[in-house]
Amino acid sequence: MRLVEIDKLTGNEILAVPVMSPTDQVLIQADTQLRGEYLDRLRSYNLDAVYVKDEETFTAEETFESSENIVKSVLDKHIYKHNNDLKMISEAADRIITSVLSEPEVLESVTEIRNISTDMYSHCINVCIMSTILALRLKMNERQVKNISTGAILHDIGLKFINVPYMDVDIDEMTAENAVEYKKHTIFGYNSIQTENWIPDVAKEIILMHHEQIDGNGFPFRHKGDRLKEEVKLVALCDTFDALISGIGAKKMKIYEAIEYIKVNLGYKFDRTIAEKLLETIAVYPVGTRVITNTGELAIVVRQNRESTDRPVIKLLKMADGTPYTEAKEINMFRVLTVFIVDTL
């Protein structure tokens, strides 16, 4: 699947995803051949481009890996307000949208966080992926998804222009001087791209305000929820979650601890509807995670339950006294409600 500008369509292409109106009505169904009247209709909708099917395909994992390499190579040599190469990063965001849409299981199954961010580059990619998936699950329209993806992949460009330690440290644990300098990265990032016409205004707002909170306690402007666009709220949430599990501008947490943080602040720091959808989406305990149960047994997560992202299927490995299980024994925690996970290894 690829993104093709309307003026470059030949009439032989097959629409890969439906064309939606701003009110989420289907204007043209997927699998429609874009010839004749359909081309005319697309032009009348004032769209710039649509997604069409392509014989050449890549797995989502391959796309995400190549996108991270692009982000790193471009930002490593990026100079303030010299932004021509940033278009390569925007194109990488388009490919991420395409890959997510191309693999239905990415959208339909519980999302497992496997690639924990290790630096600003992987953080930008992971926030872009998570934000794209969440926007699509919330059934946002094509324009919103594009704006979110572009803003998310560029959201922390301002970190290039500060020089304070921000790995595995909360802002309130920084020195006052360092905290002030760290908070400037949103302003620096926005200033570096604000005159670029090819970056949508909403994406620019994401770069500027991805640390705002709906209770008005964020930065740089302390805006409350009614002054923040849905796209900004969504990327701010995904940025916070990935920052918590990776330790970028935050004290590093385990995945289940970060999810508890989101739950506690649902409706306060984070938009309730968006946060609830994230909680439905993210696996609290990814497959392969070793866990300790409330009875002291050691187990490993083997499958997810889509009905409950915090109650997977586990395979018991050791009894509470350390004795290994000699026979395979699985517990579906969605069915056996007396078993709980109390920690991960």
C-alpha positions as CSV (number, residue, x, y, z in Angstrom):
1,M,0.0,0.0,0.0
2,R,1.3,3.5,-0.8
3,L,0.2,7.1,-0.7
4,V,-0.4,8.6,-4.1
5,E,-1.2,12.2,-4.9
6,I,-4.6,12.7,-6.6
7,D,-3.1,14.4,-9.6
8,K,-0.8,11.4,-10.1
9,L,-3.5,8.7,-10.2
10,T,-3.8,6.9,-13.6
11,G,-7.2,5.2,-13.1
12,N,-5.7,1.7,-12.7
13,E,-5.2,2.0,-8.9
14,I,-7.2,0.1,-6.3
15,L,-8.2,2.1,-3.2
16,A,-6.6,0.5,-0.1
17,V,-8.5,2.2,2.6
18,P,-11.9,4.0,2.4
19,V,-12.1,7.7,1.8
20,M,-13.8,9.3,4.8
21,S,-15.6,12.6,5.3
22,P,-14.6,14.8,8.3
23,T,-17.7,13.4,10.0
24,D,-16.5,9.8,9.4
25,Q,-18.9,8.9,6.6
26,V,-17.6,6.6,4.0
27,L,-17.3,8.5,0.7
28,I,-15.6,5.8,-1.4
29,Q,-15.3,2.2,-0.2
30,A,-11.9,0.3,-0.1
31,D,-11.2,-2.0,-3.1
32,T,-12.7,0.5,-5.5
33,Q,-10.8,1.0,-8.8
34,L,-10.1,4.7,-9.1
35,R,-11.2,5.3,-12.7
36,G,-13.6,7.7,-14.3
37,E,-16.2,9.1,-12.0
38,Y,-14.2,8.1,-8.9
39,L,-11.3,10.2,-10.0
40,D,-13.6,13.1,-10.4
41,R,-15.2,12.5,-7.0
42,L,-11.8,12.5,-5.4
43,R,-10.9,15.8,-6.9
44,S,-14.2,17.3,-5.7
45,Y,-13.3,16.3,-2.1
46,N,-10.2,18.5,-2.2
47,L,-8.0,15.6,-1.1
48,D,-4.3,15.8,-1.6
49,A,-3.6,12.0,-1.8
50,V,-5.1,8.6,-1.1
51,Y,-3.8,5.2,-0.1
52,V,-3.8,2.6,-2.9
53,K,-2.8,-1.1,-3.1
54,D,0.7,-2.0,-4.1
55,E,2.3,-5.3,-5.0
56,E,5.4,-4.4,-3.1
57,T,4.9,-5.0,0.6
58,F,7.0,-4.8,3.8
59,T,6.2,-6.0,7.2
60,A,5.3,-3.5,9.8
61,E,8.5,-4.4,11.8
62,E,10.7,-3.8,8.7
63,T,9.0,-0.4,8.2
64,F,9.4,0.6,11.8
65,E,13.1,-0.4,11.8
66,S,13.9,1.5,8.6
67,S,11.9,4.5,9.8
68,E,14.1,4.7,13.0
69,N,17.2,4.6,10.9
70,I,15.9,7.5,8.8
71,V,15.0,9.6,11.9
72,K,18.4,9.0,13.4
73,S,20.3,9.8,10.1
74,V,18.4,13.0,9.5
75,L,18.3,14.4,13.1
76,D,22.0,13.5,13.7
77,K,23.0,16.1,11.1
78,H,20.0,18.5,11.5
79,I,20.9,22.1,12.0
80,Y,18.4,24.6,13.5
81,K,15.9,25.7,10.9
82,H,17.7,23.8,8.1
83,N,14.7,21.6,7.4
84,N,14.9,20.2,3.9
85,D,15.8,16.7,5.0
86,L,13.0,16.6,7.6
87,K,10.6,15.8,4.7
88,M,12.3,12.3,4.8
89,I,11.0,11.9,8.3
90,S,7.5,13.0,7.3
91,E,7.6,10.4,4.5
92,A,8.6,7.8,7.1
93,A,5.5,8.7,9.1
94,D,3.4,8.0,6.0
95,R,5.0,4.6,5.6
96,I,4.2,3.8,9.3
97,I,0.5,4.7,8.6
98,T,0.6,2.4,5.5
99,S,2.2,-0.5,7.4
100,V,-0.3,-0.3,10.3
101,L,-3.2,-0.3,7.8
102,S,-1.7,-3.1,5.8
103,E,-1.6,-5.5,8.7
104,P,-5.1,-5.8,10.3
105,E,-3.7,-7.8,13.2
106,V,-1.8,-4.7,14.3
107,L,-5.1,-2.9,14.7
108,E,-7.3,-5.8,15.8
109,S,-5.1,-7.5,18.5
110,V,-3.8,-6.3,21.8
111,T,-0.7,-4.3,21.1
112,E,2.4,-5.6,22.9
113,I,5.2,-3.2,23.6
114,R,8.4,-5.1,22.6
115,N,10.8,-2.4,21.5
116,I,11.4,-0.2,24.5
117,S,12.9,3.2,23.5
118,T,16.6,3.6,24.2
119,D,17.1,7.1,22.9
120,M,15.3,10.1,21.4
121,Y,15.2,8.4,17.9
122,S,13.5,5.2,18.9
123,H,11.2,7.2,21.2
124,C,10.0,9.3,18.3
125,I,9.3,6.2,16.3
126,N,7.5,4.4,19.1
127,V,5.3,7.4,19.9
128,C,4.5,7.7,16.2
129,I,3.5,4.0,16.0
130,M,1.4,4.1,19.2
131,S,-0.2,7.4,18.3
132,T,-1.1,6.1,14.8
133,I,-2.6,2.9,16.1
134,L,-4.6,4.8,18.7
135,A,-5.9,7.4,16.3
136,L,-7.1,4.6,13.9
137,R,-8.8,2.7,16.8
138,L,-10.5,5.9,17.8
139,K,-11.7,6.1,14.1
140,M,-10.2,9.5,13.5
141,N,-10.4,10.6,9.9
142,E,-7.5,10.4,7.4
143,R,-6.4,14.0,7.9
144,Q,-6.3,13.6,11.6
145,V,-4.3,10.4,11.4
146,K,-1.8,12.1,9.0
147,N,-1.4,15.1,11.3
148,I,-0.9,12.9,14.3
149,S,1.7,10.7,12.7
150,T,3.7,13.7,11.4
151,G,3.5,15.5,14.7
152,A,4.4,12.4,16.7
153,I,7.4,11.5,14.7
154,L,8.8,15.0,15.0
155,H,7.5,15.8,18.5
156,D,10.9,15.7,20.3
157,I,13.0,17.4,17.7
158,G,13.6,20.1,20.3
159,L,15.7,17.7,22.4
160,K,18.4,18.2,19.8
161,F,18.8,21.8,21.0
162,I,19.2,21.3,24.8
163,N,22.1,20.0,26.8
164,V,20.9,18.6,30.1
165,P,20.6,15.0,31.3
166,Y,17.1,13.7,30.9
167,M,17.4,9.9,30.9
168,D,15.8,8.1,33.8
169,V,15.1,11.3,35.8
170,D,11.8,13.0,36.6
171,I,11.5,16.7,35.9
172,D,10.9,17.4,39.6
173,E,14.1,15.6,40.4
174,M,16.2,17.8,38.1
175,T,17.9,20.9,39.4
176,A,15.8,24.0,38.9
177,E,18.2,25.1,36.2
178,N,18.1,21.9,34.3
179,A,14.3,21.6,34.6
180,V,13.9,25.1,33.0
181,E,16.3,24.1,30.2
182,Y,14.6,20.8,29.6
183,K,11.2,22.4,29.3
184,K,12.5,24.7,26.6
185,H,12.7,21.7,24.2
186,T,9.1,22.2,23.2
187,I,9.7,25.8,22.3
188,F,13.0,25.1,20.5
189,G,11.4,22.3,18.5
190,Y,8.4,24.5,17.4
191,N,10.7,27.4,16.5
192,S,12.8,25.2,14.3
193,I,9.9,24.2,12.1
194,Q,7.2,26.9,12.5
195,T,7.8,28.4,9.0
196,E,7.7,25.1,7.2
197,N,4.5,25.1,5.1
198,W,4.6,21.4,4.4
199,I,4.2,20.6,8.1
200,P,0.4,20.8,9.0
201,D,-0.5,23.4,11.7
202,V,-1.8,20.7,14.0
203,A,1.5,18.8,13.7
204,K,3.3,22.0,14.8
205,E,0.9,22.3,17.8
206,I,1.8,18.7,18.7
207,I,5.5,19.6,18.7
208,L,4.9,22.7,20.8
209,M,2.3,21.3,23.3
210,H,2.9,17.6,23.7
211,H,3.7,18.2,27.4
212,E,0.5,20.0,28.2
213,Q,-2.0,18.3,30.5
214,I,-5.8,18.7,30.5
215,D,-5.7,19.9,34.2
216,G,-3.5,22.8,33.2
217,N,-0.3,21.6,35.0
218,G,1.7,20.9,31.9
219,F,4.1,23.1,29.9
220,P,5.0,25.4,28.2
221,F,1.7,27.3,28.5
222,R,-0.2,25.4,31.2
223,H,-3.2,25.1,28.8
224,K,-6.2,23.2,30.0
225,G,-8.1,20.5,28.1
226,D,-10.6,22.8,26.4
227,R,-7.7,24.7,24.7
228,L,-6.0,21.5,23.4
229,K,-6.9,19.7,20.2
230,E,-7.7,16.0,20.3
231,E,-4.6,15.3,18.3
232,V,-2.4,17.1,20.8
233,K,-4.0,15.2,23.7
234,L,-3.5,11.9,22.0
235,V,0.2,12.3,21.2
236,A,0.8,13.8,24.7
237,L,-0.7,10.6,26.2
238,C,1.4,8.3,24.0
239,D,4.5,10.4,24.7
240,T,4.0,10.1,28.4
241,F,3.5,6.4,28.3
242,D,6.6,5.7,26.2
243,A,8.6,8.1,28.3
244,L,7.6,6.3,31.5
245,I,8.6,2.8,30.2
246,S,11.8,4.1,28.6
247,G,13.0,6.7,31.1
248,I,13.1,9.6,28.6
249,G,12.4,12.7,30.6
250,A,11.0,10.5,33.4
251,K,11.9,7.9,36.0
252,K,11.8,4.6,34.2
253,M,8.9,2.3,35.2
254,K,7.8,-1.2,34.3
255,I,4.9,-1.4,31.8
256,Y,2.3,-2.3,34.3
257,E,3.4,0.5,36.6
258,A,3.1,3.0,33.7
259,I,-0.4,1.7,32.9
260,E,-1.3,2.2,36.6
261,Y,0.0,5.8,36.3
262,I,-2.3,6.4,33.3
263,K,-5.3,4.9,35.2
264,V,-4.7,7.1,38.2
265,N,-4.5,10.2,36.1
266,L,-7.3,9.3,33.7
267,G,-9.6,12.4,33.4
268,Y,-7.1,14.6,35.3
269,K,-3.9,14.8,33.3
270,F,-5.2,12.8,30.3
271,D,-8.3,12.9,28.2
272,R,-10.6,10.2,29.5
273,T,-11.9,8.8,26.1
274,I,-8.4,8.7,24.6
275,A,-6.8,7.2,27.7
276,E,-9.5,4.5,28.0
277,K,-8.8,3.5,24.4
278,L,-5.1,3.3,25.1
279,L,-5.8,1.1,28.2
280,E,-7.9,-1.2,26.0
281,T,-5.1,-1.4,23.4
282,I,-1.8,-2.0,25.3
283,A,-0.9,-5.4,26.8
284,V,0.0,-4.9,30.4
285,Y,2.1,-8.0,30.3
286,P,3.6,-8.8,26.9
287,V,4.0,-12.4,25.8
288,G,7.3,-13.7,27.2
289,T,7.2,-11.6,30.3
290,R,8.1,-13.6,33.5
291,V,5.6,-12.8,36.3
292,I,5.1,-13.5,40.0
293,T,1.6,-14.5,41.0
294,N,-0.3,-13.6,44.2
295,T,0.5,-17.2,45.4
296,G,4.2,-16.7,44.9
297,E,4.5,-18.9,41.8
298,L,6.8,-18.0,38.9
299,A,5.0,-18.0,35.5
300,I,5.5,-16.7,31.9
301,V,2.9,-15.0,29.8
302,V,2.0,-17.1,26.7
303,R,-1.1,-15.5,25.2
304,Q,-3.2,-12.4,25.5
305,N,-6.9,-12.0,26.3
306,R,-8.3,-9.3,24.1
307,E,-11.2,-9.0,26.5
308,S,-8.9,-8.0,29.4
309,T,-5.4,-6.6,28.6
310,D,-4.3,-7.1,32.3
311,R,-5.3,-10.8,32.6
312,P,-3.4,-12.9,30.1
313,V,-2.9,-16.6,29.8
314,I,0.2,-17.7,31.9
315,K,2.2,-20.9,32.0
316,L,3.4,-21.9,35.5
317,L,7.1,-22.5,35.8
318,K,7.9,-22.8,39.5
319,M,5.9,-23.3,42.7
320,A,6.1,-20.8,45.5
321,D,8.9,-22.9,47.2
322,G,11.0,-22.8,43.9
323,T,10.2,-26.3,42.8
324,P,9.9,-26.5,39.0
325,Y,6.6,-27.7,37.5
326,T,7.2,-31.0,35.8
327,E,4.0,-30.9,33.7
328,A,2.8,-28.0,31.6
329,K,0.1,-26.0,33.4
330,E,-1.6,-23.0,32.0
331,I,-4.0,-20.6,33.7
332,N,-6.3,-18.3,31.8
333,M,-6.5,-15.4,34.2
334,F,-9.6,-14.1,32.4
335,R,-11.4,-17.3,33.6
336,V,-9.5,-18.0,36.9
337,L,-10.2,-14.8,38.8
338,T,-8.5,-15.8,42.0
339,V,-5.0,-15.5,40.4
340,F,-3.3,-12.1,40.1
341,I,0.0,-10.9,38.9
342,V,1.9,-9.0,41.6
343,D,5.2,-8.3,39.8
344,T,7.3,-8.9,36.8
345,L,10.9,-10.0,36.4
